């Protein structure tokens, strides 16, 4: 058995708080009998009616745990509190393998860390745990974890190669890029300081296809393990991160441009959904900026013309899936008053790579619908997140018509989180799909 390939299970409603008060073995036995009866389809209504989501009550929080599981959790989390053990875990594990042998080592891991954090190795082995948690009102998100043995230097090299465009390599420093959205070797190893099931580094398109196949298997396993399965994916696993980095920069610059225009029309201090641009004033201002041709055509939509104004949602809709990817990378330069290409050159191969990423997302979303599985798109680094959120939103508009299937992740520690949620919820209300 390999401990580098496993399915992680994250509780939706449960979390560790503190050790519960002691319970009699009779009460504990009765509780487990109830859970087993639920697995067999018996007493379903009675068990379900007793589920309470209140984690201030330790009896409720640890209702599904036996004494052995609680002691294991106490031991494992205590060991995890020692930096020496955490920082040198690989060396310690290699030493234990040599001293104990593979079989004994695997058994020890199952009894401790592996048993505490990992649901199982495949879709069959995870079913008992998912069913047990479900009996106590705890859902699950399946996340397939595959450890990739990369040194820090190798990770940095891969990141630099995958985040730098041909244009930037040929003409370094000439493209209109912000430092926040350009690759830096110092931050190339995205694993640093991140607690995550998996960090993906781009190798090639074949590897991305393999990641997609892995996600498809996880979606299928999630659908086969419960009626309302939940599976997580990371967008950096599905394509070259260069596009996410560049598209994020475009989205952020256009958002800042909208705020700038709103301030010019005296609407800068209003709430995000109350900021509206007068269409005539906007056309005049765009002409002064030197906007020509297709830029003016963006505002001839009947919906926009009928209202005479443009709000943030209308503004965001100007960039849609029908636009060529190379045309997406057009940004306003407020200082010079001109619209400029983010990159001096966008190659045909780069465009194909970006389209393949979108195609993989589409395949995963359709597979989730077919298997009645909810798909959660994991949040990632802040310099990727604007593009990830926008692409997730586009999937929601397609697949969340009848019920929530695609779920976005909001980084609520960021200042703009509340504004982002408000905009997305209002868009779902206007267009009639389920925000999630």
N, C-alpha and C positions, 0 to 999 in steps of 0.2 A: 504493500500500500504506500502510495506517495503522499507526503504531507505538503507537497507543493501544488497539489491540485485538489481543491475541495469546494464545497458549496457552503457559503456562509449564510446564516439565518439571522436576520435582525428583527427583534420583536417590535411590533407597531405600537403596542399599548403598554408593554411591561418594561421595567428597568429596576436595577438594584438600588435599594435605599439603605436599609440597615437590617440586622438579623432580627427575625420575628421572635415574639414571646414563645415560650415552649408550649407544645400541644401534646395531648395524650396520644399514645400510639393508636388507641381505638378511634379517635376522631380522624387521625391521619389515614388509617386504613379505610374508614368509611368514605373519606373524600376520594381516595383512589378508586374505590369500587364504583363511585358515581361516574368518574371519568371513563373508566372501562366500559360502563354501561352505555355511556354516550357514544363511544366508538362503535358499539354494536348496534346503535340505532335505538336504544332503549332510554326512557326517561329524558328524552332530549329537551322537552319543554321545561321540565322541572330544573334540570341543570342550568339551562340557558337563562331561566328567570332569576337564578341566584348570582349571576355574574355581575360584579360591580367594579367599575373602573375608578378606584380611589386609592392612590398609592400612599396616602398618609396613613392608611390602615395597613399595618404590616401583615396582618392575617390575610387580607385580600391580595396584597402584592406578592406574597410567597405561597399562595394557595396551592399552586401546582408543583411545588418543590418538596421533595423528601429531605430527610435529615442529611443523608449522604451527599445530595446535590448541594445543599447549603454549605456543608463543611468543605466540599470541593471548591465552591466559589470563594469561600473565605481564604482558603489556602492559595488558590491561583491569584487572586487579586492582591493578596499580601506579597507574594513573590514578585508580582508586576510592579510593586511600589519601590523595588530596589533598582536604581538606575544601572548598577553594575551588571545585574542579570539581564536587563532589557537591552543594554547597549552591546553586550557580548553574547546575545542569545544564540547566534549561529555557531560560534566557537564552542559554546557549552553543549549544544545539541550534537555537534560532530564528535565531541569527546565522549558523550554518553553513548552514542552509537557504537564507538569502538570498544568501550568498556562492557556494555550490556549485550551487544549484538542487536541486529535489526529487529528480530521478533519481540524481544523483551522491551526494547525502546518503543516500538509501536504500541505495545500494550500499555506502557507507562503514559504515553502521550494521550491515548484514548481515555485513560482514567483521570487526566489532569487538564492540560491546556486545550488539547484537541477536543475533548469532551465538553469543555466549558464554552468554547467559542465557535465550534464548527458543527453544522447540522449533519453532515454526512458526505460521503464520497460520490454518490450518484443519486438519481431521482428515486430509486427504490429505498435506499437507506435513510432518506430524510423523512419519509412519510410518517413513521411512528411519532417522531418528535413534533412535526407539524400538527398532526391530529391531536396529540396530547395538549399542546398549547391552545389549539382551537377550542377544545372542550372547556378551557378555562377563560375563554374570551380574548385570547391573544393571537393576533394575526401574524403573518410573516412576510418578509421581503427576501426573495432569493437573489443572492449575488455570487456569481461564479468567480472564484479566486484562483489565479494561476500565477505563481511567483516566477519572475524572470530574473535570473542571476546576472545582473549587470553591475559593474563597478561604477563608482561615481563618475569617473572619467568617461566610461562608455556611454552612460546615460546623458552626460553633457554633450558629447559628440553627436549622438543620435538626435537630441533635441535641436541643436544648432542646424544640423543638416535638414531637418524636417520643417523648421519654422522660418527658414530664410529662402526667399524666392530667387528665381534666376535673375531677375532685374536687380535685386539687391546685391547679388554676388558679382554681377558684371559692372554695376555702377554704385558702389557702396557710398552711402551718405547723400545720394542725389534724389532719392524718393522722399515724398512728403510724409514721413512717418513720425509719430510721437514715440518718445523713449519707452513709455509704458507698454507699447504694443510692438516693440522690436525685441528680437531674441538676444539674450545676454548669457554668456557661458556661466557666469556666477550663479544664475538661477536656473541653469539647465536641468539639474537633477530635481524634478518635481516631487520626488519622494521625501525630500528633506522637510522635517517638521509636519508631515501630513500623516494622520492616522486614517488609513483607507484600506479597503479590501484589495485594491489593485490600482497601480499607476501604469498607464500604457504609454509606451514610446514607439513612435512610428518607425517601421522597418521598410515595408513595401506594401503594394496593393494586395499581394497574395496573403500577407499576414493579416491585413484588415478583413479579408474574406474569411479567414480562419476565425478571427474574433467574432464575426457575424454568425458563423456556424455555431460557435460556442454559446452565444446569446440565444440563438434559436433553440438549442437543446435545453437551456435553462428555462426558457419560456414554456416549452413543452413539459418539462418536469414540474414547473409551477402549476400549470393547468391540470396535470394529472394528480397532484398532491392535495388540492383543495378546490372548492367550488368557486372561490373568489381569489384566485392566485395573484401574486404580486411579484414582479421581477424588475431588477434594476439593470440599467445599462450606462456605459460611459461613452460619450460622443468621441472622445479622443482615441478610442479603440477602433473607430470606424473609418478613419481617413487621416490624411495629412493635416496636422494642426496648423499649418501655415494659413489655410483658409479661415479657420476659426479666429486666429489672431488678427488677420486683416479685416475680416467682416466685422469683428467686434469693434475695431477702430473706426470703421465707417459708421456703424450704428451710433457709437458714442459721439462722434463728430456731428452727425446730423441731429442728434438730440440737443447738443449744445447750440447748434445753429438755430434750431426752433426756439430755444430759450432766448437767444440773441434777438431773433426777429420779434418775439413776443415782447421783449423789453423795449425794442424800438417803437412798438405800437402802444406802449404803456400798459401791457398786461403781464409784465414780468413777476409781479408780486402775488399773483393769484395762485390758487390750487391748480395742480397739473391738468385736471379735466375741465377747468374753467378758463384756461388760457386758449384764446382763439385769435387767429390771424385773419384780418380782412383780406379777401382775395384780390381786390383791385390794388390795394397798397402793396401786397406781396408781389404781384406781377411787376409793378413799377420798380420795386426794390431789386427784384431778380434781374431786371433789365440793366439796372445800374451796376449790378455785380458782373455783368457780361454773360449772363445765361442766355443760351440760344437754342433753337431747334427743339429737340425732344424735351428739354427741360420745361418749356412753356406748355408742351402737350400734356405734361403730367397733371395739369390743373384744368383740363377741359372735360373731365369726368362729369356726367350729369349730376351725380350725387353731390359733388363738391360745388358745382355751379348753382344748384338750386338753393343751397343755404347761404352762399356768398361768403362763408367763412370756413376756415380749416382749423380743426383742433388736433391734439396730439395723436389721436387714433387715425385721423385722415392722413396726417403727416407720415405716420409709420406705414400706412398702406401704399405709399408711393414706391416702396421697395417691395416687390412681390416676386413670386416664383417664376413669372414669365420673363423677367428681366435677365439678360445674359449676365453671367457671373462677372465678366470683365467690366460690364457697365455698372455693376453694383459698387465697384471700388472707385467711386467718384465722390470727392469730398469738397466741401466749401472751405476756402481760405478767407477768413474774416479780415485778416490784416491786409491782404492784397486786393480783396474784392473780386476774386475769380474762383470758378469751379475748376478743380484740378484732379487728374488721375492720381490715385494713391500710389500706383506703380507705373513706371515708365513703360514696362512691357509685361504682359500677362500671356504666357505661352499656351499653346493648344494643349499640351500635356498637363499643365497645371489645371486648366479648365476641366479636362476629363477627370482628373483626380477628385476635384471638388464635386463634380456631378455623381461620381461613384459613391461618395460619402452620402449624398442625399438619397441615392437609390438604395443603399444599405439600410438607411433609416426607414424608408418606405417598406422594405421587405419585413423588417422587425415589427413595425406597427401593424401591418396586415396579419402577420403571424399571431400577434397578441390578440387581435380581434377574433381570429379563427379559433383560438384556444381559450377564449373568455378569460384572458389574463390582463391585469392592469400593468402598464409599463411605466416605470418611473425613470426619468432621465436625471441622472446624478449631477449635482452641481460640481464644478471644478474650479480651477484657478480663476481669479477675478478678471484676468486679461483674456480668458476664453469665454467667460460666462455670458456677456451680451449676445454673442453669436449663438451659443448653445440655447439660451432662453428663447431667442427669436425662432430658431429652427424647431424647437419644441412647440412653440406657439403655432407654427404653421401645421405641424402634425395634429395638434389639438383641433384646429379648425376643420380638418378633414375627417378625423376619426372619433371625435367626441360629440357627435351630433345627437345620438340617442342616450348615451350614458358616458361617464368619465372612463376613458381607456388610457389616454396618455397623461401622465402627471409630470408637472414641472417641479423643480426644487428652487425655493427662494432662500437666498442667503440673508437671513433677517438681521444679521449683525452689521449689514451695510446700510448707509444712510438712505440710499435710494430704494430700499426694499419695499417700503410702504407705497411709494409712488408706483413702482412696478406692478405690485399686486392690484392696486386700484385701476390702472390702465388695462391690465389683462382681464379683470373681472368685468369692467364696463364693455370691453370689446366682445366678450362672450355673451353679454346680455343683449347687445345690439344685433349680433349675428345669429343668436339662438343656439349656441352650443354650450356644453358643460365645462366650466372652468375647474381645473384641478391642479 
